[in-house]
Amino acid sequence: MSSKETVSIEVKRHSLSHLLAAAIKELWPDAKLAIGPAIDTGFYYDVDFGETKMSESDLAAIEKKMAHLVKQNLKFERAEKTIDAAIKQEKAAGEIYKAELISDLKTTGETKVTYYTVGQFTDLCRGPHVESTNQIKPGSFKLHKLAGAYWRGDEKNKMLTRIYGLAFETKDELDAYLKMIIEAEKRDHRKLGKELGLFVFSELVGPGLPLYTHKGATIRRAIADYSNELQNGIGYEEVYTPNMNKAELFKVSGHYEKYKEDMIRVSSNYSDEEYFLKPMNCPQHTQIYASQARSYKDLPLRISDFANLYRDERPGELNGLTRLRCFCQDDGHCFCREDQIKEEFISVLGIIKQAMATYGMKYKIRLSLWDPTKPEKYLGDAATWEKSQKLLEEILVENKIDFFTAVGEAAIYGPKMDLISSDSLGREWQLSTIQLDFIMPQRFGLEYTDSDGKKKTPVMIHRAIIGSPERFMGILIEHYAGAFPVWLSPTQVKIVSVAEAHIAAAKKLAASLSAANIRVEIDDANETVGNKIRKAVNEKVPYMLVIGDKEMNSPLLAVRDRGVQETREIATDAFIQEVKQKIAARL
């Protein structure tokens, strides 16, 4: 590759990972290297520093050494070694993690491995890399943080030190991302969730199992109710299914074979049968379909479900509300004929678009395909996959919908149309999905009688509008920085009484607001009015009403809108109407 050719950011990030390892070995020659891939925002390297305790203060020295290597315009030289020679070399150098990786490759039939050398440093690597370090712009990367990481992600293995780096095309792009990180830290839903009193975690309950306060439950319910309203509008009917089922159900669906390690097993005191807490609703929904004979006239059959789901996430991967062990989904399944597929997809896509507009989130569409080089990851044969993928692409093209493709992102049973949404900080989240499934109905032997009297197999469409309300709540806390729109705010109006003499008037006003289905709270604590106002501001309530002598004797309310210091005056009936209109319009 010529230095004048365009080099992808992924290649630059991979090369910086290599330079990170080179810098580490110069500064700590006894350190043992594990792996160092490129990631979405940069790169990292997992390192065993032995008895040396690393701290964030060490990052500056490593980064300085990396910058020095970049300035030297060093070439990346590729070389091959036989598997046996490479294992011998790594063991002799004490690089136990590299030796293990190469030994694993040997068991797959590989005979050679590749190494890259830059300056005096050589590392096991598939590549590719930049041709020379002058293709990396000075100031475009920065070492970001330290973390712990078990070797190969297994808690039974040694904890290594993971050094994260950020890398972008230019210094300006890096600076913009660093500013975004600072803002994201302020908006961290775990921090804001605690400050706003929305949810808690308990060691006695267990990791990844949140407990929602009244305020948090109010938001969660509002999100779910809105999804329900949208899906009811296109013909979905809500069902309720048990949180666990026999292993046999998952054996038929294929999840037992492909997904078992992510499921939580349940034991009975009275039965030897194997049960699991369910990680998804679709296998149970097939049994609702199968419970009676179906005709072509009965289709499409559309059902939705908010039952709790459970997944056996690793403790180190749990993250507030965005990665949980217990959650639900605005989950739905449509059983239909093939000639109904396109109409169903467009219908679901319409309510997803409406939801994203309501929440103020931009999005793009990803066509998620299977990886034909790894058929063992999926159910069904190649012909079925090609048919379903072609059909999804036709839907997108015929409706002039812009999309990009991603090989290997399909579900185990079919391709997907995923909406990748962007929040107010520009961060991307995979939320909504519509999935086409020819396979599961076949595995369960589902049938309907067609117009010609013959038995046929229905198609199954899996879909979610925002996905998990719990995960989406965590995303929305950060998206709105805790300042929820009026319709989502757990407290829509906060009434502050100036003194004890004003409490009765505050309660009377609160009763009027509650009667109009407005969520209201009174702060009648024995504190200064200044303290009460500051608390209401920190709680980010949309409206604050202060009740003192003047307000008690006036037909007008003194309203302080969120983010505004000055108050405005408005009649009580007009204020109630204003708030109700915002709630109805979901503003």
N, C-alpha and C positions, 0 to 999 in steps of 0.2 A: 504493500500500500504506500503510495507516494505521500509525502508530508503535505502536499497541496490538495490531496483528496479530502472530501468531507468525511469526518470520523463521527460515528454516532456517540451520543452522550453515554450510552450503555458501555461502549468500548472504553471510553475515557474513565468511567467510574471503575470498571474492572481493572484498568491499568493503575489507577490510584490505590486500589486495594493491594496490588502487588507492591507498589512503592511504600505503602504503609508497613507491609511486612518487612521490606528492606530496611526501613528506618528503625523498626523495632529490633531487628537482629544486630544492627550497628550499635544501638544503645544498650541492649540486653542480649548479648550473644548466647546465653544459656536458655533463652525463652524457646518454647516449643510451639510451632505453628500448627494450626488446625485447618480451618477453611476461611476463605475471604471472597465472597461473591459481591457483585454489583446488586443494588436494590433500587427501589423507585426514586429515592431522593439522594442516593450516593452509594455508599459501600460500607462494609464492615470486615473485621477480621477477628476470629476467635483464637485466643492465645493462652497458653499455659505458662504463666510467669513463675511457677514454682513457689518458693517461699516469699518472693517479692510482692509486696502489697502495692497495687497501683491505685492512683487517685486521679481526680480530674486535673490536678495541677501538673501531672506528667504529660498531658496532651500537648501542651505548648511546645515542649522540647521535641516531641515526635513530629509535630506539624512543621516545625522549623527545619528539621532534617529532611522531611519530604519536599519542602519548598526548595531546599538546596539541590536535591536530586533532580527536580524538574528543570531548574535553571541550567543544568549541565548538558542538556540536549543529548541524553543517553539513549542509545538504541535498545529496542527489545529484540533479542535474538532467540529464535525457536530451535529446539533440538528434540530428538526422540531417544528414548532408552527402552530396552527390553524390560518387561515386567520384573523379571528376576533381578536384573542389574539395579533397577530402581529401588526395589525392596531392600536389597543389600546396602545400597548407598544411604537410604533414609535411616535404616537401623543403626548403621555405623555412626551417623551424625546425631543419633539420639532423637530423631524426629518420629516419635512413636505414632503420632496421629496420621502423618503422611504415609507411613508404612502400612498402617491399618487400611487406609483408603485404597492403596495400590493392591493390597492383598485381596480386598473385596472385588476389585476389577478383574483380578486373575480368575476368580471363580466364575465370572461371566463369559470367559473365553477370550478376553482381551490379551494381546501379546505384547503391545507397546504402549507407552505413555509419553506425553509431551511435557517438556520443561521450557520455561522462558527465563532468560537471563537479562538483567538490566544492571549496568555497572558491575559491581562485585557480587551481586545477589542473584541466586538461581532458585526458582520455586516450581514445584509441580503445578501445572496449569494446562487446561484445555485451550485457553485463549478465547478469542483473539485479543490483541492489545494494540495500542497506538504504535506506529512505526518508531517514533522517538518522542521523548518527553516534551519537546517544544510544541507538540500539538495540544498540550494542556495549558490553558491560559493561567498565568500567575494570578492568585487571589480568587480563583473560581472554586476553590475547595476549602473545607475547614473541618477539623476533627471536632466532633459534636458532643459525645458523651460516652460514658462507660456503662456496661451492664453485665450481668452474669448470664451465662448460657451453658447448659449441660451439653457435654460432648454428644453429638448426634441426637440432641433433644430428649435424651433419656435421663430421668432423675436418678437412675442407678449409677450413672457415669459421673466423672469428675466435673465440677463446676469450673468453666473456663472464663476468662475475661474477654468480653466482646467490646471492641473499640469501634464506635460508629463514626463515619465521616459523611459530610454533605458535599455534593459536587454538582455544579451546573455549568452551562456553557460559558457564562461570563460572571464577573464579580458583581455586576448589577443584579443579575438573576439570583445569585447567592444572597446578597444583601436583602432583596425583597423577600426571599424565603425565610431568612432569619427574623425579619420583622413580623412575618406571619406566625412564626413559632412563638414569639413573645406574646402576641395577641391570643394565640391558641392556648397558651399556658394560663392567661387570665380567664379564659372561657372554659377551662377544663371542667367537664360535667361532673367529675367526682368532687371537685372543690366546690363548685356552685351548687351541686345537689345537696351537699352538707350545709352550706350557708343558707340556702333557701328552705331547708327542712323538707326535702322531697323523698329521700330514701336513706336507708342505713344498711350496713352489712354487720353480721354478728358471727364471731368465731364459733359460737355454740350452734348456730344454724348451719354454717358451712360456707366456704368460698363459692362465689358465683351464684349465690342464692339471695337476691335482694329482698328487703322488707320495705314496702312502700308506706309512707305516712299518708294521712288523709289528703294532703296537698299533692303528693306524688301520684297517689291513686286517682285523683281527680284528673290530672293531665293524661295519665295512661288510659283512663276510661274515655276521655274526650277523643283521643287519637283513634281508639278502637271503634267508637261510635261513628266517627266520620267515615272510616273505611267501610263499616257496615252499611251506612247510608248509601255510599257510592255503589257498593256491590249489589245491594238490594235493588237499586235503580236499574240494573241490567239483568235482573232475573235470578240472582243468587238467593238461596234460602239457607238460613243458618241451622246447623245441626250441632249436636254435642256428643263427643266420643270419649271413651275412657283414656286415662293417662298411661295405661300399660296394656300389654297384650301378650299372648303366647308367642314363643319364638317361632312357631310354625308359620305364623302370618308373615314374618320377615324372611323366612326361608323361601316362601312362594314368591314374594315380591322381589327377592334378590338382595335385599339390604343385609341379611344375615351374612351373606358371602362377601359383599363389597364394603359394608359399613359397620360391621360388628364391633370393631375396636373403638368406635365413637359412641356406642350405646351403653346404657347403665343397666346391668342385670339386677333383677329382683328375685328374691327367694321367698317361698311360702313355708310356713310351719306345718302345713297339712298336705302338701303336694310336692311331688318330685319334678313336676313339669317346669320347664324353663320359661321365665317371663322376662320382659324388658320394659323399662319406661320408654315410651315412644319418642323418637327424635323427629318424626314427621307424621302428618295425618293421612297421607295418600293411601297407604295399604288398608287402613280401616275404612276409608271412604269407598273403596272397591266393594266392601262387604255390604254397604248400604245399597249400592247399585245392584249387587247380586242377590239381594233379599227377595226380589220378586221378578217375574217375567217382564221384559221390556219390549216395546214395539218401536218401530221407526218414528211413530207419531209421538212417542214419549220423549224423544230427544230434541234438543239438548236437555240433559239433566244437570243442573248447576247447584252445587252445595258449597257452603263455607263453614269455617270452624275456628273458634278461638281457644280450643283446649290447650292446656299447658304441654310444652314439649321439653325434652331433657336430652342433653348431650354431654358426654363425658370428656369435657375439655381439660387439658393439662392445667394445673394450678398456675404455672408461669405465664400462660397465655390468656388468663382471665383479665378483663380490663373494664372495671366499672360496669356500666349497663351495656357497653358495646360488645362484650364477649361474656356470655353467661352460661350457666349450666341449666337454668330453668327460665323459660320464656314462652311466649305464645307467638302466633303469626296471624296476620289477616289473610289466612290461607283459604284457597278455594280450588275446587276441581270441577271441571265440566266434562261430562261424558257425551260425546256427540258423534254424528256421522261424518264421513270425510268431506262431504259437500258443505258442511257447516263450519269447517275449521276457520276459513278466512274471516267470515263474519264474526265469529267468536273472538278471534284475535284482535280485530279492529275495535270491537266493543270494549274489551278489557283495556286496550291501549288508550282508549278515550278517557276512561275514569282515572287511569294512572296519570295522564296529562293534567287532568283537572286537579288531582291531589297535589302534584308538584307545583302547579300555579298557586294553589291555596297556601302552601307552605313557603312559597317564594324560593324555590330551588330550581336551578337550571339543570339540564340533563342532556346526555347523548345516549344513543342506542348501540349496544354491542350484540352482534350475532355470535353466540357462543357455540362452538362446534366441537365435535369429538376429535380425538387424536388417533387417526387410523394406524399409527405406528405402535400404539399401546392399546390394542383391543381388549386386553385383559382387564382394563379399568372399567369397562362398560358392559351393559347387558345388550343382547340382541346381535344381529348379524350386520355386515357391511351394507347389504342392499337396503335394509330397513333404515339405517342411518342416512344413507344417501338420499332416500326418498323424503324423509322428514326434513332434512337440512335444505333440500331443494325447495320444498314447499314453503318453509319459513322465509327463505330468501325471496321467493316470488311475492309473498305478502308485502315485504318491505319495499321491493322495487315497484310493484304495481301501485302502491300507495305513496310513492315518491318520498319515502322516509329515508333520510340519511343514516348510515350506519357504518360500523367498522366490524371486522371479524376477529375472533380470538380462538385459535385452535387449542383444544384441551380444556376449555372452560365449560363444556356441556355437563349436564347432569348425567348420572349413570344410565338413565333410561331414555334420554332424548336431548335434542338441541334446545337452546333457550334464546329468547329475546330479552336481554337484560337492560334495564335503564341504569346508567351510571350517573348519579346525581351529584351536583356541586353545591356545597353550602356557601355561606356568606364569606368565608375565608378562601374559597376556591378549592377546598379539599374535596376529593371525590369519594363517593360511597356507593356501593352496589346495593340498591334497595329493592326496587320493583323487578319482577320477573314474570315472563310468560313462557311456559315450557310445553313442547309438543311430545307426546308419548304414545307410540304405537305398541310398546313392549309390555308394560304392566298389565293392560287389559288382556293381552294374550296369555300371560303367565297365570292370571287368575281365571281364565276361561270365561270372561264376560261376553255376553251375547245380547243381541236384540233381533227381533224378527223384522226383516225388511219388507218393502211393498210387494216384492215378488214371492213372499212366503218363506224365503231362505234365511237361515241363521247367519248373522254377520257379527264381527267384533267391533265394538265402538272404539273411537279414539279418545284418549284422556288428555285434557289440557290442565296443567298445573299453573296456578298464578297467585301472585301476591301483589298488593298495591304498594305498601310501604315496608312489607316484610314484618319484622318483629316490632310491635308497639314499644316494648321495653328498650330495644336497641335504638329505635327511632327517637324515643324520648331523650336518650343520651345525646344523640346527634343534634336534636333540636335545642337542647339546653345550650350547646356551644354555638349553634347556628344563630340563635337569638341573643346570645350572651346572657341568658337567664331572664331577659325582658320579653316574656311571651306575649303574643298578640292577645287582645282582649278575650277572644273566644276560648283560648287555651289556658289563660291565667287561672291558677287555682283560687286566688283571691282577686276579684275584678275591681272591687271598690274597698278601700280602707277608710273607716271613719275614725277620726281622732278627736276625743273629747278633751277640751281644755282643762276642765276641773270637774269635781264630783257633781256640781250643780247642773252640768250639761249632759250627764250620762243618760238620763231619761229621754232627752230629745234625740240623742244619738241612737238609742235603742228603737225609738219610734221610726226614725228614718231608715234604720237597718231593716225593720219589718216591712216597710214599703218596698225596698229594693228586693228583699228576698221573695216577696209576693210576686214580683215581676221576673222571678227565676234568675236573678243576678246574684253571683256569689260575693258575699260581703262579710267583712270582719270589723269588729269594734276594738279599738285600743283604749280601754278605760283604766289603764294602770295608773298607779299613784306616782307618776313621773312628770317631769317638765314637758311642756308641749314640744319644745325643741328636740328632746330625746325621742319622743314618739314620732315626730316627723322624720328624723334621721333614720329610725328603724323602718318606717314605711318606704323611704327612698331606697334603702339597702335591700328591702324585700322585692323591689322592682314592680310594685303594684301599678296597674295602668292609671287608676284614679285615686286621689286622696281627698277626703272631705274633712275639714277642720270645723268642729262645732263649738263655738263660744257664745258669749252674750250677744254679739252682733248677729250671728247666724241664727240663733234661737228666735230673734225678734225680726227676722227678715224673711220675705217669701222666696228669696233667692238663695241658692247654694253657692258656696265658695269652693270651686273645683280647682285642684292642682293636678295637671296632667303630668304623666311620667316624663322626666327629662326637662321639665319646665319649672322654673322657680316661681314665676308669677302665677297668681290665681285668676280665674275668670268666674263671672257670675252667670248663673243659669237657673231657671225655674226647675223645681223638682221633677215635674212631669216631663219637661223637655229633656232633662238629663237622663231620666229612665228610658225615654224613647231613643235617645242617642246611643246608650249602651246596648239596648236590645237590638238596634239596627246593626251595630258592629258584630254582635254575637251571631245574629242571623246570617250576616254576610261573611262570617268567619274572617274578621279583620282584627 
